[in-house]
Amino acid sequence: MEASIRDKLQEHVEKLSTAVLNRKRSPSLSMEDKGRYKRMNKGFRDRREQVIKTTSTLKPYSMLSYGSSTTVGYKLYQSHLIKAGDTYHLREEEENRQLTIIKQKIINDQKIKKTNETTMVRQRVERLPRRKSESLRNRTYNRMQAVQYAERWWNDYNPDYPEFTDNCTNFISQCLQAGGAPMHGQHQKEKGWWLASDRWSYSWAVAHSMRWYLSGSTTGLTAREADRAQDLRPGDVICYDFNGDGEWNHTAIVVAFNHEQEPLVNAQTANSRNRYWKYEDSTAWTPDIKYKFFKVNDHIST
């Protein structure tokens, strides 16, 4: 990579960090991203949180030059050390982005859009990890193990599972299985919750299907709806309808709580850790967003 482009990218990374700290925002950011950072800063203020430090790291993975124009695909990692009262927590996020440099000036920088289709990009290995408790009946959902899995894999992909372009629900299903939730309904894609060889149920990998599965399941993995996010516990699930149009787009798992006892969640696709549950700083957010809160039942009967 040319030194001039490398220097330009480093300068851009520093501007991204200052954007989070509510200073002057880079004019190269898209309107979508400017709105996102504005909502992020407002959220910090409303929750009486102070961002002590933000670190941004940019890792290019593709570069295409044509004449005086260079397009760079890159992965952006950001961490925010947040203080509220006497408590601290570290929020982390990672996303794929693309920017264009023309005559040494960045003219556009935006998140790479995912398709709405849940298409597989990597096949899993033949054998799923087996749990010693797999054959036991009337076992308990282990929230700690579900959260530990969410912490281990929030920005990585377990090779024992498939990977999708839109991986959020596949990731949450893995977390739930790590907590001991049993699969059932194999070989009927529209029923149950399962993953087997090169096939899986819609509820395993599609956000809309998982939302409706959790609302109606009476076998294996079951849950009940909660009225408020504050009623959830670590290991519970939040579903998101960003446009409020009845199409559920995203799934996240509760891993912790902030100083106001509001949930913090981990999720994939736009990989994030300890993110405030409302997702107001997401580029997918709209004022019409709707949520569903699911308390996973601790007692599992197979």
Solvent accessible surface area in square Angstrom, and as a share of the most:
residue,aa,sasa,rsa
1,M,94,0.42
2,E,112,0.50
3,A,64,0.50
4,S,46,0.29
5,I,10,0.05
6,R,125,0.46
7,D,94,0.49
8,K,43,0.18
9,L,7,0.03
10,Q,101,0.45
11,E,75,0.34
12,H,3,0.02
13,V,12,0.07
14,E,96,0.43
15,K,77,0.33
16,L,1,0.00
17,S,17,0.11
18,T,39,0.23
19,A,0,0.00
20,V,1,0.01
21,L,49,0.24
22,N,80,0.41
23,R,150,0.55
24,K,173,0.73
25,R,64,0.23
26,S,4,0.03
27,P,103,0.65
28,S,9,0.06
29,L,6,0.03
30,S,21,0.14
31,M,157,0.70
32,E,69,0.31
33,D,1,0.01
34,K,54,0.23
35,G,22,0.22
36,R,8,0.03
37,Y,2,0.01
38,K,135,0.57
39,R,60,0.22
40,M,5,0.02
41,N,5,0.03
42,K,108,0.46
43,G,7,0.06
44,F,8,0.03
45,R,136,0.50
46,D,87,0.45
47,R,23,0.08
48,R,169,0.62
49,E,15,0.07
50,Q,110,0.49
51,V,23,0.13
52,I,76,0.39
53,K,129,0.54
54,T,13,0.08
55,T,58,0.34
56,S,13,0.08
57,T,52,0.31
58,L,23,0.11
59,K,131,0.55
60,P,53,0.33
61,Y,118,0.45
62,S,58,0.37
63,M,83,0.37
64,L,133,0.66
65,S,67,0.44
66,Y,188,0.71
67,G,81,0.77
68,S,66,0.43
69,S,31,0.20
70,T,13,0.08
71,T,39,0.23
72,V,0,0.00
73,G,4,0.04
74,Y,0,0.00
75,K,70,0.30
76,L,4,0.02
77,Y,56,0.21
78,Q,1,0.01
79,S,15,0.10
80,H,0,0.00
81,L,63,0.31
82,I,3,0.02
83,K,61,0.26
84,A,6,0.04
85,G,56,0.53
86,D,141,0.73
87,T,69,0.40
88,Y,123,0.47
89,H,38,0.17
90,L,69,0.34
91,R,5,0.02
92,E,22,0.10
93,E,13,0.06
94,E,21,0.10
95,E,19,0.09
96,N,46,0.24
97,R,3,0.01
98,Q,75,0.33
99,L,1,0.01
100,T,25,0.14
101,I,5,0.02
102,I,59,0.30
103,K,160,0.68
104,Q,94,0.42
105,K,132,0.56
106,I,16,0.08
107,I,89,0.45
108,N,52,0.27
109,D,0,0.00
110,Q,71,0.32
111,K,38,0.16
112,I,64,0.32
113,K,131,0.55
114,K,85,0.36
115,T,83,0.48
116,N,154,0.79
117,E,112,0.50
118,T,40,0.23
119,T,57,0.33
120,M,78,0.35
121,V,82,0.47
122,R,75,0.27
123,Q,82,0.37
124,R,15,0.05
125,V,70,0.40
126,E,151,0.68
127,R,172,0.63
128,L,21,0.11
129,P,59,0.37
130,R,158,0.58
131,R,67,0.24
132,K,206,0.87
133,S,27,0.18
134,E,53,0.24
135,S,100,0.64
136,L,103,0.51
137,R,168,0.61
138,N,92,0.47
139,R,23,0.09
140,T,90,0.52
141,Y,5,0.02
142,N,57,0.29
143,R,29,0.10
144,M,129,0.57
145,Q,69,0.31
146,A,0,0.00
147,V,18,0.10
148,Q,103,0.46
149,Y,28,0.11
150,A,0,0.00
151,E,58,0.26
152,R,130,0.47
153,W,33,0.11
154,W,14,0.05
155,N,55,0.28
156,D,59,0.31
157,Y,72,0.27
158,N,16,0.08
159,P,75,0.47
160,D,43,0.22
161,Y,7,0.03
162,P,3,0.02
163,E,33,0.15
164,F,4,0.02
165,T,37,0.21
166,D,29,0.15
167,N,4,0.02
168,C,3,0.02
169,T,1,0.00
170,N,0,0.00
171,F,2,0.01
172,I,0,0.00
173,S,0,0.00
174,Q,8,0.04
175,C,0,0.00
176,L,0,0.00
177,Q,13,0.06
178,A,19,0.14
179,G,0,0.00
180,G,2,0.02
181,A,2,0.02
182,P,10,0.07
183,M,34,0.15
184,H,48,0.21
185,G,25,0.24
186,Q,69,0.31
187,H,127,0.57
188,Q,79,0.35
189,K,59,0.25
190,E,121,0.54
191,K,112,0.48
192,G,15,0.14
193,W,0,0.00
194,W,0,0.00
195,L,1,0.01
196,A,25,0.20
197,S,58,0.38
198,D,86,0.45
199,R,90,0.33
200,W,39,0.14
201,S,0,0.00
202,Y,99,0.38
203,S,7,0.05
204,W,0,0.00
205,A,2,0.02
206,V,44,0.25
207,A,11,0.08
208,H,53,0.24
209,S,31,0.20
210,M,0,0.00
211,R,14,0.05
212,W,137,0.48
213,Y,25,0.10
214,L,1,0.00
215,S,47,0.30
216,G,54,0.52
217,S,21,0.13
218,T,128,0.74
219,T,63,0.37
220,G,3,0.03
221,L,0,0.00
222,T,20,0.12
223,A,14,0.11
224,R,131,0.48
225,E,85,0.38
226,A,15,0.12
227,D,134,0.70
228,R,131,0.48
229,A,2,0.02
230,Q,67,0.30
231,D,53,0.27
232,L,6,0.03
233,R,110,0.40
234,P,51,0.32
235,G,0,0.00
236,D,0,0.00
237,V,0,0.00
238,I,0,0.00
239,C,0,0.00
240,Y,0,0.00
241,D,0,0.00
242,F,16,0.07
243,N,78,0.40
244,G,19,0.18
245,D,97,0.50
246,G,42,0.41
247,E,86,0.39
248,W,18,0.06
249,N,48,0.25
250,H,14,0.06
251,T,0,0.00
252,A,0,0.00
253,I,0,0.00
254,V,0,0.00
255,V,14,0.08
256,A,36,0.28
257,F,55,0.23
258,N,7,0.04
259,H,59,0.26
260,E,61,0.27
261,Q,116,0.51
262,E,23,0.10
263,P,0,0.00
264,L,5,0.02
265,V,0,0.00
266,N,0,0.00
267,A,0,0.00
268,Q,2,0.01
269,T,31,0.18
270,A,19,0.15
271,N,7,0.04
272,S,0,0.00
273,R,52,0.19
274,N,13,0.07
275,R,9,0.03
276,Y,24,0.09
277,W,17,0.06
278,K,67,0.29
279,Y,7,0.03
280,E,57,0.26
281,D,10,0.05
282,S,9,0.06
283,T,22,0.13
284,A,46,0.35
285,W,59,0.21
286,T,34,0.20
287,P,112,0.70
288,D,92,0.48
289,I,24,0.12
290,K,109,0.46
291,Y,49,0.19
292,K,55,0.23
293,F,22,0.09
294,F,0,0.00
295,K,33,0.14
296,V,2,0.01
297,N,39,0.20
298,D,51,0.26
299,H,114,0.51
300,I,2,0.01
301,S,61,0.39
302,T,63,0.37
